[in-house]
């Protein structure tokens, strides 16, 4: 009896194309380890990577929802910078000689936190209004907000009573909740609170994405907006809420970023938006919308920070690092586009 085999022969070229991003990232990490094996053997490096990932992860969690909607956000970094500046100015130490607000002698952590959240949410709402009501492309709406917020940030810093200068001298309570941590038993290593905050934010966003009507509607709108409208989903409301949530996440990142860095300047947050987009794409979020997971974003953020930290750790020229990040963005979008075309 004649039999036929339905098994396809292994296509090496197809395998390389489908897994190019994984192969390149793995090669980069392996290269870093070969150059300096202490990168992976020193547990302090792992803690540092996770700590540095934490504030950036908040941004990626916000941006990820916009990518699910088939949108984007170029204003995230500037919103982080502005919220960091406002929270930092409100929460400077009472005995700091050059206080931005001399009248505030007993700064409340809650006041600074709520201010950052409110400003972030308002900025997100402005972006959402441009996309949902004015029917602007998210690229254009967020680009306009990015420029406006950058100008406002510079005006804010320039309005310092002691002249334009970095905002620092943070209150001890504020610095401790951001830069503090607890000692890992049996070691001299400190486990930062930042990692715990990022983990909590990830769990909350996972719940929103997977267990709420908003999450279901978000994926439906990102997958096919016209079909979502026909099925009765309030597309405008969904877009607005997702943008507001993204702004709140940026505000939380800004609240944490000032003490983490030690001070806030007009350049704080610069480029963070592109890093967030890249982390999401590496984590499997589709640039064409409708596809993505929170675990993927978390993993993508960690992988990107491993690369950033590792290249810096081995002393690679910062300009070369930028080139590598640019290539990764092009590659991730190209592979995502290729997969989408193949599905059609």
N, C-alpha and C positions, 0 to 999 in steps of 0.2 A: 504494500500500500504506500503510495507516494505521499510524503509529508512536506509541508513547506514551513519555513521559519519566518515569523513575523518580527523577529528581533532586528532592530536597526543597528548597523555597524556604528562603533564609537566615532563621533565626529570631533576630532581634536580641536579644530578651528572654532567650531561652535562652542565647545567647552570653554576655550580661552575667552571668547567674546562674552559669554554669559557670566563668567566669573572674573573678568578683568579687574574689577574694583577690589575684590577680595584678595586677589593675587598681588596687586600693587601695594595694598595696605599691609599685607603680611610681609612682603619683601621689605618695605620701609621699616617695620618694627624689628624684623630679624636683622636688618642692616644696622640699626641702632644698637641692638644687643651685641652684635659682633664687634662693633667699634668700642663699646664700653659695656662689658658684661654686668657691671655693678648697677646698671640701670634697672635690671629686673631682679637682682639679688638683694638690693637694699630696700627693705620694707618701708622706709621713710619716703622713698620715691612714689610708692603706691598710694600712701596717704596723701602726699602732696598733689598727685594727679587727681584723686577723687575730690579733694578739697577745692582745687582750681576748677574742676568740672561743675561743682555744685551751683555757683551763681550763674554760670553759662547755661546750665540745664534748665533753669527757670525760663530763660529766654527761648530756648529750643522748644520747651513744652508749649509756650504761647504761640510761637511761629508755626509749630507743627499743625495746629488746628487751622491756620490760615492756608497752609499748603493743601490740607485735606479739602478745603473749599475751592481748590484750584487757584488760590491767590498767593500773595507773598507779602512781606513787610520789610521795607528798607529803613523804617524809622526806629526800629527796636533799639539799636545801640544808642541813639541820641536820647530816647525816652529814658533809658537806663541812666545815662549821664545826668540828665536833668533831675530825675527823681533822687539820684544819689546826692546831688548838690543840695537840693531842698532839705532832704532828711538830715544830711550832714550839718547844714547851717542851723537847723533847729535843735540838733543834739550835740552841740559843742560843749565842752567842759565849762562849768561856771567860772573857774579860775583861769581860763584861757585868755590871754592878753588881748588878742585880736578877734573877739567874737563877732560873728556876722550880725547877730541879734543881741546886742548888749543887755536888753531888757529881760531876756529869758535867763533866769538864774537857777531854776530847778527843772531842767528839761525832762519831759515825759517821753519815754520810749514809745508809748502808744500813739502819742501825737505825731511823732516822726513817721511811724509805720503807716498810720492812716493817711497822712499827707502824701506819702509815696504811692500808696494804693490808689488814692483819689486822683492824683495827677496822671498816673498810668492809665487808670480806667477812662478818664476824660480823653486822653490822647487816643486810646483805642477806639472810643466812641466816635471821635472825629474821623479817624480812618474808616471805620465802619459806615458812617454816614456818607462819606464820599463814594464808597463802593456800592452800598445798598440803595441809597436814594438818588445820588447824582449819577449813578451808573458809570463811574470812572473805573478804569482798570486799577487793580490793587497796587500795581507798580507805580502808577502816576500819583494816586492818592497818598500813598506812604512816602513817596519821594518829596511831595510838597510838605507833608508834615515833618519829615526829617529836616528839611531846610529851615522851616519855621522854628522848630524846637531847638535847633542848633543856635539860631540867632537869639532866641529867648534865653538859652543857657548862658551865652556869652554876656548878654545884658545883665543877667542875674549875678554872675560872678563879678562883673565890672562895677556893680552897685555896692559892693562891699565897702563899708565905712572907712576901712583902712586901705582901700585901693584894690585893684584886681590882684588876686593871689589865690593859691590852692586853698580849698576848704579842708581844714584838718583840726587837730586838737579835740577829738571826739570825747564825749563823756565816757568815763570808765565803764559804766553799766552797759552802754551801747557797744563799746568795743568788746566787752567780755562775751556778750551773747552772740557776737559774730565771730570773733577770733578765738573764743574759748573752746573747751572740749574736756574730755575726761581721759585719764591715763589708762591705757590698755594694760590689764593685769599681767604681771611678769615681764613688762618691758618699760622702757623710758619714753615710749611713743604716746603722743596725744591723739585721740580720735576726735576730730573737729565736729562741733555742733552743726557746721554747715552741711556736712554729709547727711545728717539726720533731717535737716530742714528740706533738703533736696529730695530725700526718699519720701517724706510725707507729701510733698507737692506732687511727686510722681504717682503716688497711690491715689490721691484726690483726682488728678487728671485722668487716670485710668478709669476710675469710677464714672466720671462725667462722660468719657468717650464710649464706655461699654455698657453702662447700666442706666442711662437716662435717655429721655426722649430727645433732648438736645443733641446728644451724641449720635443717635440714630439719624436725626434730621441732618446733622452736619455731613455725615457720610453720603446721605442721599443727595444733598445739594451739590456736593463736590463731584459725585459720580455722574449726575445728569440733572442740571438745574431745571430744565424744562419739564422733565418727567416728575421731579419733586414738586413743582408747582401744580401739575395736573393731579398729583396724588393728594393735594390738600395741604402740603407743608407751607408754612409761612416763611418763605425764603428770606424776605427782608429782615424779619425778626431774628431768624437763625444767624444770618450774617452779622447783624449788629451785636448779638450776644457773644458770638465767638471772638469778634474783634475786641469787645470790652474785656473778656476774660484774658485775651493775649496782653492787653495793656496792663491789667492787674498783675500778671506774671512779670512783666517788665519792671513794674513798680517795686515788686518784692525783690527782684534782682538788684535794682538800684539801692534799695534800703540796705542790702547786705554788702554791696560792692564797695561802698565808701570805706568802712573800717577794714575790710579785707585788704584793700590797696594801701590804706593809711591816709589817703587824702583824695580829694576830688578836684579835677581841673576841667577845662573846656574840652579836653581830648578824651575824658573818661567815657567809655562805651563805644569809642570809634572802632568800626569794623566788627562789632559784636553781632550785628544783624546777619552779616555774611557767614560768620562762624556758625550761627544758629541754623541757617538754611542748609549749610553744608553738613552739619551734624544730623539733621533730619533726613537729608538725602542719603547719607551713608547708612542711616538706620532703616532705610527702606520706604520712607514716605515718598509717594509719587508726586512729581512736580505738576502732573496733569490732573491731580485731585482724586479724591475718593479712596485712596489706599494709604494705610499707615497704622502703626501701633505705638503705644507708649513705651513698651519694653524696647522696641527698635530705636526710638529716639534716645532713650537712656544709653543704650549700647553705642549708638552712633556718636553721642556726645563724649562718652568715655574714650572711644577709639580716636576721635579727633584730638582730644586732649593728650592722649598717649603720644600721638605723632608730634603735636606742638611741643610738649614738654621734652620728649625724647630728642628732637632735633636741636632744641636749645641746650639740652644736657650734654650732647656731644660737641657743642660749640659750632654748629653749622651757621653760616652767614645768614642773618635775618632776611636778606633779600631773596636768598635761595628758598627759604621757608615760604615766603609769599608766593613764589613761582610754583612750588609744590602744591600749595593749597589751591591756587588757581587751576592747576591741571586736574586736581581731584574734583573740583566743582564741575568743570567741563565734562569730565569722564562720567560722573554720576548722572548728570542730566542726559548725556548722550545714551547711556545704557538704559535709563528709564524710558527715554523716547523710543529706543529700539524695541524694548519689551512691549510697549503700548502698540506699536505698529504691527508687531508679529501677532498680537492678540486679535487685531482687526482682520 
